[in-house]
Amino acid sequence: KSAGKEMVVDSTLTFAARRNVPVRYNRELVASTLKAMQRVSEIRAKRERAFYKKRMVDNKEKQRMADRKLVAENEHLLPRVRASERMAVEALDEQAESTKVPQIKETRRQRVKQRLLIGGGVDERIEMD
């Protein structure tokens, strides 16, 4: 049950092992060691994030299916929707699926976001970084 859930075989874990070898104090050695420790912790955090994301790839779809099942089982608790409102919602869903997702153009200094409007057309907004 715990297979694949821990990062046991990561090379950054070997750096954390304590070494009982006395070393003469050297300022440059201490500075480089502290830099190396910082870098190793950054690498470990990056690998842990990637490991977690890889594990959770299928989780979103499973959660969506569980939510749909819950709604289907407890549909009697939901407020009733008129047929005309239901048809309008379904039409909007079909229209949203048929339109393409707007592209985001990005430059160094500014970002242009495009948003599709309901009546057709595109709304562009420029955000400064």
DSSP file with accessible surface (Angstrom, degrees, kcal/mol):
  #  RESIDUE AA STRUCTURE BP1 BP2  ACC     N-H-->O    O-->H-N    N-H-->O    O-->H-N    TCO  KAPPA ALPHA  PHI   PSI    X-CA   Y-CA   Z-CA
    1    1 A K              0   0  232      0, 0.0     0, 0.0     0, 0.0     0, 0.0   0.000 360.0 360.0 360.0 -26.5    0.0    0.0    0.0
    2    2 A S    >   +     0   0   88      2,-0.1     3,-1.5     3,-0.0     4,-0.3   0.315 360.0 131.3 -97.7  10.1    2.9    2.4    0.6
    3    3 A A  T 3  S+     0   0   86      1,-0.3     0, 0.0     2,-0.1     0, 0.0  -0.418  78.1   5.3 -67.7 130.7    4.7    1.5   -2.7
    4    4 A G  T 3  S+     0   0   57     -2,-0.2    -1,-0.3     2,-0.1    -2,-0.1   0.570 101.9 103.3  79.2   7.9    5.8    4.5   -4.7
    5    5 A K  S <  S+     0   0  105     -3,-1.5     2,-0.4    50,-0.0    -2,-0.1   0.493  71.3  57.3-102.3  -3.5    4.7    7.0   -2.0
    6    6 A E  S    S-     0   0  138     -4,-0.3     2,-1.3    45,-0.0     3,-0.3  -0.945  75.2-129.3-130.1 150.4    8.1    7.9   -0.6
    7    7 A M    >   +     0   0   42     -2,-0.4     3,-0.6     1,-0.2     6,-0.1  -0.525  52.5 143.0 -93.9  69.1   11.3    9.2   -2.1
    8    8 A V  T 3   +     0   0  107     -2,-1.3     2,-0.4     1,-0.2    -1,-0.2   0.851  65.7  53.8 -79.1 -31.0   13.6    6.6   -0.6
    9    9 A V  T 3  S+     0   0  147     -3,-0.3     2,-0.5     4,-0.0    -1,-0.2  -0.216  76.6 127.9-102.6  46.1   15.9    6.3   -3.6
   10   10 A D    X   -     0   0   20     -3,-0.6     3,-1.3    -2,-0.4     4,-0.4  -0.869  54.6-144.8-105.2 132.6   16.8   10.0   -4.0
   11   11 A S  G >  S+     0   0   66     -2,-0.5     3,-0.9     1,-0.3     4,-0.5   0.725  95.0  69.2 -70.0 -18.8   20.5   10.9   -4.2
   12   12 A T  G >> S+     0   0    4      1,-0.2     3,-0.6     2,-0.2     4,-0.5   0.743  87.8  66.9 -71.4 -19.2   19.9   14.2   -2.2
   13   13 A L  G X4 S+     0   0   77     -3,-1.3     3,-0.6     1,-0.2     4,-0.3   0.774  89.8  63.5 -71.6 -24.3   19.2   12.1    0.9
   14   14 A T  G X4 S+     0   0   84     -3,-0.9     3,-0.9    -4,-0.4    -1,-0.2   0.787  94.3  61.5 -71.5 -23.7   22.8   10.9    1.1
   15   15 A F  G <4 S+     0   0  124     -3,-0.6    -1,-0.2    -4,-0.5    -2,-0.2   0.769  96.0  60.4 -70.5 -25.6   24.0   14.5    1.6
   16   16 A A  G << S+     0   0   70     -3,-0.6    -1,-0.2    -4,-0.5    -2,-0.2   0.610  79.2 110.7 -78.6 -10.8   22.0   14.7    4.8
   17   17 A A  S <  S-     0   0   56     -3,-0.9     2,-0.4    -4,-0.3    -3,-0.0  -0.386  73.6-120.2 -66.3 138.1   24.0   11.8    6.4
   18   18 A R        -     0   0  215     -2,-0.1     2,-0.6     2,-0.0    -1,-0.1  -0.643  21.8-154.5 -82.6 133.9   26.2   12.9    9.2
   19   19 A R        -     0   0  157     -2,-0.4     2,-1.3     2,-0.1    -1,-0.0  -0.941   6.0-152.5-111.7 122.9   29.9   12.2    8.7
   20   20 A N        +     0   0  133     -2,-0.6    -2,-0.0     2,-0.1    -1,-0.0  -0.359  53.0 123.6 -92.6  56.9   32.0   11.9   11.8
   21   21 A V        -     0   0  106     -2,-1.3     2,-0.2     2,-0.0    -2,-0.1  -0.963  60.5-130.2-117.1 116.5   35.3   13.0   10.3
   22   22 A P        -     0   0  127      0, 0.0     2,-0.4     0, 0.0    -2,-0.1  -0.460  26.9-170.0 -69.0 134.5   36.9   15.9   12.1
   23   23 A V        -     0   0  104     -2,-0.2     2,-0.1     3,-0.0     3,-0.1  -0.978  26.0-112.0-126.2 138.7   37.9   18.7    9.7
   24   24 A R        -     0   0  227     -2,-0.4     2,-0.1     1,-0.1     0, 0.0  -0.430  46.7 -95.2 -66.9 142.3   40.1   21.7   10.4
   25   25 A Y        +     0   0  173     -2,-0.1     2,-0.4     4,-0.1    -1,-0.1  -0.363  49.1 172.1 -64.4 131.5   38.1   25.0   10.3
   26   26 A N     >  -     0   0   75      1,-0.1     4,-2.4    -2,-0.1     5,-0.2  -0.963  28.3-148.2-142.6 121.9   38.4   26.7    7.0
   27   27 A R  H  > S+     0   0  181     -2,-0.4     4,-2.4     1,-0.2     5,-0.2   0.903 100.1  47.6 -58.8 -44.5   36.3   29.8    6.2
   28   28 A E  H  > S+     0   0  131      1,-0.2     4,-2.7     2,-0.2     5,-0.2   0.893 111.0  52.0 -65.9 -38.3   36.0   29.0    2.5
   29   29 A L  H  > S+     0   0   73      2,-0.2     4,-2.4     1,-0.2    -2,-0.2   0.922 110.5  47.8 -64.0 -42.6   35.1   25.4    3.1
   30   30 A V  H  X S+     0   0   58     -4,-2.4     4,-2.6     2,-0.2    -2,-0.2   0.928 112.8  48.9 -63.8 -43.7   32.3   26.5    5.5
   31   31 A A  H  X S+     0   0   48     -4,-2.4     4,-2.2     1,-0.2    -2,-0.2   0.934 113.7  45.3 -63.0 -45.1   31.0   29.0    3.0
   32   32 A S  H  X S+     0   0   62     -4,-2.7     4,-2.5     1,-0.2    -1,-0.2   0.878 111.9  53.1 -67.7 -34.3   31.0   26.5    0.1
   33   33 A T  H  X S+     0   0   64     -4,-2.4     4,-2.7    -5,-0.2    -2,-0.2   0.921 108.9  48.9 -65.4 -42.5   29.4   23.9    2.4
   34   34 A L  H  X S+     0   0  103     -4,-2.6     4,-2.2     2,-0.2    -2,-0.2   0.908 111.8  49.1 -64.8 -39.6   26.6   26.3    3.3
   35   35 A K  H  X S+     0   0  161     -4,-2.2     4,-2.5     2,-0.2    -2,-0.2   0.920 111.9  49.2 -63.2 -42.2   26.0   27.1   -0.4
   36   36 A A  H  X S+     0   0   52     -4,-2.5     4,-2.8     1,-0.2    -2,-0.2   0.906 109.5  51.5 -64.6 -40.0   26.0   23.4   -1.2
   37   37 A M  H  X S+     0   0  117     -4,-2.7     4,-2.3     2,-0.2    -1,-0.2   0.916 110.5  49.0 -63.0 -41.1   23.5   22.7    1.6
   38   38 A Q  H  X S+     0   0  121     -4,-2.2     4,-2.0     2,-0.2    -2,-0.2   0.936 113.1  46.9 -61.6 -46.7   21.2   25.5    0.3
   39   39 A R  H  X S+     0   0  142     -4,-2.5     4,-2.6     1,-0.2    -2,-0.2   0.903 110.7  51.7 -65.1 -40.6   21.4   24.1   -3.3
   40   40 A V  H  X S+     0   0   23     -4,-2.8     4,-2.8     1,-0.2    -1,-0.2   0.914 109.2  50.4 -63.4 -40.2   20.8   20.5   -2.1
   41   41 A S  H  X S+     0   0   56     -4,-2.3     4,-2.4    -5,-0.2    -1,-0.2   0.894 110.4  50.2 -67.0 -35.8   17.7   21.6   -0.2
   42   42 A E  H  X S+     0   0   91     -4,-2.0     4,-2.4     2,-0.2    -2,-0.2   0.932 112.2  47.1 -64.2 -45.3   16.4   23.5   -3.4
   43   43 A I  H  X S+     0   0   49     -4,-2.6     4,-2.7     2,-0.2     5,-0.2   0.918 112.2  50.4 -62.4 -42.8   17.0   20.4   -5.5
   44   44 A R  H  X S+     0   0   58     -4,-2.8     4,-2.6     1,-0.2    -1,-0.2   0.928 110.9  48.3 -62.4 -43.5   15.2   18.2   -2.9
   45   45 A A  H  X S+     0   0   37     -4,-2.4     4,-2.3     2,-0.2    -1,-0.2   0.916 111.9  49.7 -63.7 -40.6   12.2   20.5   -2.8
   46   46 A K  H  X S+     0   0  143     -4,-2.4     4,-2.3     1,-0.2    -2,-0.2   0.926 112.5  47.1 -63.5 -43.8   12.0   20.6   -6.6
   47   47 A R  H  X S+     0   0  100     -4,-2.7     4,-2.7     1,-0.2    -1,-0.2   0.880 110.5  52.3 -66.1 -37.9   12.2   16.8   -6.8
   48   48 A E  H  X S+     0   0  100     -4,-2.6     4,-2.6    -5,-0.2    -1,-0.2   0.912 109.7  49.3 -65.0 -40.8    9.6   16.4   -4.0
   49   49 A R  H  X S+     0   0  143     -4,-2.3     4,-2.7     2,-0.2    -2,-0.2   0.937 113.2  46.5 -62.4 -44.1    7.2   18.8   -5.9
   50   50 A A  H  X S+     0   0   60     -4,-2.3     4,-2.4     2,-0.2    -2,-0.2   0.911 112.6  50.6 -64.7 -40.4    7.7   16.8   -9.2
   51   51 A F  H  X S+     0   0   59     -4,-2.7     4,-2.0     2,-0.2    -1,-0.2   0.926 112.1  46.9 -62.3 -44.4    7.2   13.5   -7.3
   52   52 A Y  H  X S+     0   0  135     -4,-2.6     4,-2.0     2,-0.2    -2,-0.2   0.927 112.0  49.8 -64.7 -45.0    4.0   14.8   -5.7
   53   53 A K  H  < S+     0   0  148     -4,-2.7     4,-0.3     1,-0.2    -1,-0.2   0.905 109.7  51.7 -61.6 -40.2    2.7   16.1   -9.1
   54   54 A K  H >< S+     0   0  169     -4,-2.4     3,-0.8     1,-0.2     4,-0.3   0.897 111.3  47.6 -63.8 -38.9    3.4   12.8  -10.8
   55   55 A R  H 3< S+     0   0  105     -4,-2.0     3,-0.4     1,-0.2    -1,-0.2   0.838 112.9  48.7 -69.0 -33.1    1.5   10.9   -8.1
   56   56 A M  T 3X S+     0   0   49     -4,-2.0     4,-0.7     1,-0.2     3,-0.4   0.304  77.9 103.5 -94.3  10.9   -1.5   13.3   -8.2
   57   57 A V  T <4 S+     0   0   98     -3,-0.8     3,-0.5    -4,-0.3     4,-0.4   0.938  90.2  35.7 -58.8 -47.8   -1.9   13.3  -12.0
   58   58 A D  T  > S+     0   0  109     -3,-0.4     4,-2.0    -4,-0.3    -1,-0.2   0.582  97.9  85.4 -83.5  -7.6   -4.9   10.9  -11.9
   59   59 A N  H  > S+     0   0   79     -3,-0.4     4,-2.6     1,-0.2    -1,-0.2   0.865  83.6  56.0 -65.0 -37.4   -6.3   12.3   -8.7
   60   60 A K  H  X S+     0   0  157     -4,-0.7     4,-2.3    -3,-0.5    -1,-0.2   0.932 109.7  45.1 -63.6 -43.5   -8.3   15.2  -10.3
   61   61 A E  H  > S+     0   0  105     -4,-0.4     4,-2.4     2,-0.2    -1,-0.2   0.915 113.2  50.5 -67.6 -39.7  -10.2   12.8  -12.6
   62   62 A K  H  X S+     0   0  139     -4,-2.0     4,-2.4     1,-0.2    -2,-0.2   0.918 111.0  49.2 -63.4 -40.8  -10.9   10.4   -9.7
   63   63 A Q  H  X S+     0   0  104     -4,-2.6     4,-2.5     2,-0.2    -2,-0.2   0.909 109.9  51.3 -65.1 -40.8  -12.2   13.3   -7.6
   64   64 A R  H  X S+     0   0  118     -4,-2.3     4,-2.5     2,-0.2    -2,-0.2   0.918 110.7  48.5 -62.9 -41.8  -14.4   14.5  -10.4
   65   65 A M  H  X S+     0   0  116     -4,-2.4     4,-2.3     1,-0.2    -2,-0.2   0.911 111.6  49.7 -65.4 -39.8  -15.9   11.0  -10.8
   66   66 A A  H  X S+     0   0   51     -4,-2.4     4,-2.4     1,-0.2    -2,-0.2   0.903 110.7  50.3 -65.4 -38.2  -16.5   10.7   -7.1
   67   67 A D  H  X S+     0   0   77     -4,-2.5     4,-2.4     2,-0.2    -2,-0.2   0.913 110.2  49.5 -65.0 -42.7  -18.2   14.2   -7.1
   68   68 A R  H  X S+     0   0  171     -4,-2.5     4,-2.5     2,-0.2    -2,-0.2   0.904 110.7  50.3 -63.2 -39.4  -20.4   13.2  -10.0
   69   69 A K  H  X S+     0   0  135     -4,-2.3     4,-2.5     2,-0.2    -2,-0.2   0.924 110.0  50.5 -64.3 -41.8  -21.4    9.9   -8.2
   70   70 A L  H  X S+     0   0   94     -4,-2.4     4,-2.0     1,-0.2    -2,-0.2   0.919 111.7  47.3 -62.5 -43.0  -22.2   11.9   -5.0
   71   71 A V  H  < S+     0   0   78     -4,-2.4    -1,-0.2     1,-0.2    -2,-0.2   0.913 111.8  50.8 -65.0 -41.1  -24.4   14.3   -6.9
   72   72 A A  H >< S+     0   0   66     -4,-2.5     3,-0.8     1,-0.2    -2,-0.2   0.904 112.3  46.5 -64.7 -38.4  -26.2   11.4   -8.7
   73   73 A E  H 3< S+     0   0  114     -4,-2.5     3,-0.3     1,-0.2    -1,-0.2   0.850 121.7  36.0 -71.5 -33.9  -26.9    9.6   -5.4
   74   74 A N  T >< S+     0   0   60     -4,-2.0     3,-1.5    -5,-0.2     4,-0.5  -0.077  74.6 125.2-113.0  35.0  -28.1   12.7   -3.6
   75   75 A E  G X   +     0   0  131     -3,-0.8     3,-1.2     1,-0.3    -1,-0.2   0.811  65.7  67.8 -64.9 -26.7  -29.9   14.4   -6.5
   76   76 A H  G 3  S+     0   0  136     -3,-0.3    -1,-0.3     1,-0.3    -2,-0.1   0.728  95.4  56.9 -66.6 -19.7  -33.1   14.6   -4.5
   77   77 A L  G <  S+     0   0  128     -3,-1.5    -1,-0.3    -6,-0.2    -2,-0.2   0.677  88.8  92.3 -84.3 -17.4  -31.4   17.1   -2.2
   78   78 A L  S <  S-     0   0   91     -3,-1.2     3,-0.1    -4,-0.5     2,-0.1  -0.438  88.6-100.0 -76.8 149.6  -30.6   19.6   -5.0
   79   79 A P        -     0   0  109      0, 0.0     2,-0.2     0, 0.0    -1,-0.1  -0.383  44.0-101.8 -67.7 148.6  -33.0   22.4   -5.8
   80   80 A R        -     0   0  235     -4,-0.1     2,-0.4    -3,-0.1    -4,-0.0  -0.466  32.9-150.4 -71.8 141.1  -35.3   21.7   -8.8
   81   81 A V        -     0   0   64     -2,-0.2    -1,-0.0    -3,-0.1    -3,-0.0  -0.938  18.1-118.1-114.8 132.9  -34.3   23.5  -12.0
   82   82 A R     >  -     0   0  171     -2,-0.4     4,-2.4     1,-0.1     5,-0.2  -0.324  24.4-116.8 -65.8 155.2  -36.8   24.5  -14.6
   83   83 A A  H  > S+     0   0   64      1,-0.2     4,-2.5     2,-0.2     5,-0.2   0.881 114.6  53.1 -62.4 -38.3  -36.5   22.9  -18.0
   84   84 A S  H  > S+     0   0   79      1,-0.2     4,-1.9     2,-0.2    -1,-0.2   0.916 110.8  46.4 -65.9 -39.2  -35.9   26.3  -19.7
   85   85 A E  H  > S+     0   0   88      2,-0.2     4,-2.4     1,-0.2    -2,-0.2   0.905 111.6  51.9 -67.8 -40.0  -33.0   27.1  -17.3
   86   86 A R  H  X S+     0   0  130     -4,-2.4     4,-2.5     1,-0.2    -2,-0.2   0.917 109.7  49.1 -62.9 -41.9  -31.6   23.6  -17.7
   87   87 A M  H  X S+     0   0  128     -4,-2.5     4,-2.4     1,-0.2    -1,-0.2   0.898 110.4  51.2 -65.2 -38.7  -31.6   24.0  -21.5
   88   88 A A  H  X S+     0   0   54     -4,-1.9     4,-2.2     2,-0.2    -2,-0.2   0.921 111.1  47.8 -64.8 -41.6  -29.9   27.4  -21.3
   89   89 A V  H  X S+     0   0   80     -4,-2.4     4,-2.3     2,-0.2    -2,-0.2   0.921 112.0  49.4 -65.1 -42.9  -27.2   26.0  -19.1
   90   90 A E  H  X S+     0   0   98     -4,-2.5     4,-2.5     1,-0.2    -2,-0.2   0.900 109.9  51.8 -63.8 -38.2  -26.7   23.0  -21.5
   91   91 A A  H  X S+     0   0   54     -4,-2.4     4,-2.4     1,-0.2    -1,-0.2   0.913 110.0  48.8 -64.8 -41.0  -26.5   25.4  -24.4
   92   92 A L  H  X S+     0   0   93     -4,-2.2     4,-2.5     2,-0.2    -1,-0.2   0.896 110.8  51.0 -64.8 -39.4  -23.8   27.5  -22.7
   93   93 A D  H  X S+     0   0   89     -4,-2.3     4,-2.1     2,-0.2    -2,-0.2   0.925 111.2  47.4 -63.5 -43.3  -21.9   24.3  -21.8
   94   94 A E  H  X S+     0   0  130     -4,-2.5     4,-1.9     2,-0.2    -2,-0.2   0.905 112.6  49.5 -64.4 -40.4  -22.0   23.2  -25.5
   95   95 A Q  H  X S+     0   0   89     -4,-2.4     4,-1.5     1,-0.2    -2,-0.2   0.910 110.4  50.2 -66.1 -39.9  -20.9   26.6  -26.6
   96   96 A A  H  < S+     0   0   64     -4,-2.5    -1,-0.2     1,-0.2    -2,-0.2   0.883 111.4  48.8 -65.9 -37.5  -18.0   26.7  -24.2
   97   97 A E  H  < S+     0   0  164     -4,-2.1    -1,-0.2     1,-0.2    -2,-0.2   0.848 109.8  52.2 -70.4 -31.9  -16.8   23.3  -25.3
   98   98 A S  H  < S+     0   0   94     -4,-1.9    -1,-0.2    -5,-0.2     2,-0.2   0.781  97.0  78.3 -77.9 -25.5  -17.0   24.3  -29.0
   99   99 A T  S  < S-     0   0   63     -4,-1.5     2,-0.1    -5,-0.1    17,-0.0  -0.547  86.1-113.9 -83.0 151.4  -14.9   27.4  -28.6
  100  100 A K        -     0   0  181     -2,-0.2    16,-0.1     1,-0.1    -1,-0.1  -0.482  31.2-102.6 -81.0 153.7  -11.2   27.2  -28.3
  101  101 A V        -     0   0  120     -2,-0.1    -1,-0.1     1,-0.1    14,-0.1  -0.577  46.4-108.9 -73.3 131.1   -9.3   28.2  -25.2
  102  102 A P        -     0   0   50      0, 0.0     2,-0.2     0, 0.0    -1,-0.1  -0.322  29.7-122.8 -65.4 145.2   -7.7   31.6  -25.7
  103  103 A Q        -     0   0  145     10,-0.0     2,-0.6    -3,-0.0    11,-0.5  -0.587  15.3-135.0 -85.0 149.6   -4.0   31.8  -26.0
  104  104 A I        -     0   0  100     -2,-0.2     2,-0.5     9,-0.1     9,-0.2  -0.929  13.1-154.4-108.4 118.1   -1.9   33.9  -23.7
  105  105 A K  E     -A  112   0A 119      7,-1.3     7,-2.1    -2,-0.6     2,-0.4  -0.818  17.2-170.2 -91.0 130.3    0.8   36.0  -25.4
  106  106 A E  E     +A  111   0A 121     -2,-0.5     2,-0.2     5,-0.2     5,-0.2  -0.972  13.5 170.7-130.1 133.6    3.6   36.7  -23.1
  107  107 A T        -     0   0   79      3,-1.9    -2,-0.0    -2,-0.4     0, 0.0  -0.679  49.1 -93.3-120.8-174.3    6.6   39.1  -23.4
  108  108 A R  S    S+     0   0  237     -2,-0.2     3,-0.1     1,-0.2    21,-0.1   0.922 118.1  25.7 -69.3 -44.2    9.2   40.2  -20.9
  109  109 A R  S    S+     0   0  204      1,-0.1    20,-1.7    19,-0.1     2,-0.3   0.784 124.3  27.2 -94.9 -30.7    7.4   43.3  -19.7
  110  110 A Q  E     - B   0 128A  73     18,-0.2    -3,-1.9     2,-0.0     2,-0.4  -0.949  58.0-146.8-137.4 157.6    3.8   42.8  -20.3
  111  111 A R  E     -AB 106 127A  72     16,-2.2    16,-2.7    -2,-0.3     2,-0.6  -0.984  10.3-154.0-124.8 131.5    1.2   40.0  -20.6
  112  112 A V  E     -AB 105 126A  23     -7,-2.1    -7,-1.3    -2,-0.4     2,-0.5  -0.922  10.6-164.8-108.4 119.4   -1.8   40.2  -22.9
  113  113 A K  E     - B   0 125A  80     12,-2.9    12,-2.4    -2,-0.6     2,-0.4  -0.895   3.4-156.7-104.8 133.5   -4.7   38.1  -21.8
  114  114 A Q  E     - B   0 124A  44     -2,-0.5     2,-0.4   -11,-0.5    10,-0.2  -0.905   9.1-172.6-109.1 136.8   -7.5   37.3  -24.2
  115  115 A R  E     - B   0 123A 123      8,-2.3     8,-3.1    -2,-0.4     2,-0.3  -0.994  22.4-127.2-130.1 131.3  -10.9   36.4  -23.0
  116  116 A L  E     - B   0 122A  75     -2,-0.4     2,-0.2     6,-0.2     6,-0.2  -0.597  25.0-139.1 -76.5 134.5  -13.8   35.2  -25.2
  117  117 A L    >   -     0   0   82      4,-1.9     3,-1.1    -2,-0.3     4,-0.1  -0.610  15.5-120.9 -91.4 156.2  -17.0   37.2  -24.8
  118  118 A I  T 3  S+     0   0  137      1,-0.3    -1,-0.1    -2,-0.2     3,-0.1   0.921 112.4  47.7 -64.6 -43.1  -20.4   35.6  -24.6
  119  119 A G  T 3  S-     0   0   84      1,-0.3    -1,-0.3    -3,-0.0     2,-0.1   0.483 127.6 -89.3 -77.9   0.8  -21.8   37.5  -27.6
  120  120 A G  S <  S+     0   0   50     -3,-1.1    -1,-0.3     1,-0.2     2,-0.1  -0.119  83.7  82.5 103.7 154.5  -18.7   36.7  -29.7
  121  121 A G  S    S-     0   0   47     -4,-0.1    -4,-1.9    -3,-0.1     2,-0.4  -0.442  70.4 -86.8 103.9 176.3  -15.5   38.7  -30.0
  122  122 A V  E     -B  116   0A  77     -6,-0.2     2,-0.5    -2,-0.1    -6,-0.2  -0.981  20.9-152.4-131.4 135.7  -12.4   38.9  -27.9
  123  123 A D  E     -B  115   0A  47     -8,-3.1    -8,-2.3    -2,-0.4     2,-0.5  -0.939  17.1-161.5-106.1 121.1  -11.5   41.1  -24.8
  124  124 A E  E     -B  114   0A 108     -2,-0.5     2,-0.4   -10,-0.2   -10,-0.2  -0.892   7.5-174.3-107.6 134.1   -7.8   41.8  -24.5
  125  125 A R  E     -B  113   0A 123    -12,-2.4   -12,-2.9    -2,-0.5     2,-0.5  -0.980  13.1-148.3-125.8 139.0   -6.3   43.0  -21.2
  126  126 A I  E     -B  112   0A 103     -2,-0.4     2,-0.5   -14,-0.2   -14,-0.2  -0.919  12.8-169.3-109.8 124.6   -2.7   44.1  -20.7
  127  127 A E  E     -B  111   0A  79    -16,-2.7   -16,-2.2    -2,-0.5     2,-0.4  -0.948  14.3-139.8-113.3 134.0   -1.2   43.5  -17.3
  128  128 A M  E      B  110   0A 140     -2,-0.5   -18,-0.2   -18,-0.2   -19,-0.1  -0.723 360.0 360.0 -92.3 138.3    2.2   45.0  -16.4
  129  129 A D              0   0  130    -20,-1.7    -1,-0.0    -2,-0.4   -21,-0.0  -0.573 360.0 360.0 -90.1 360.0    4.6   42.8  -14.4
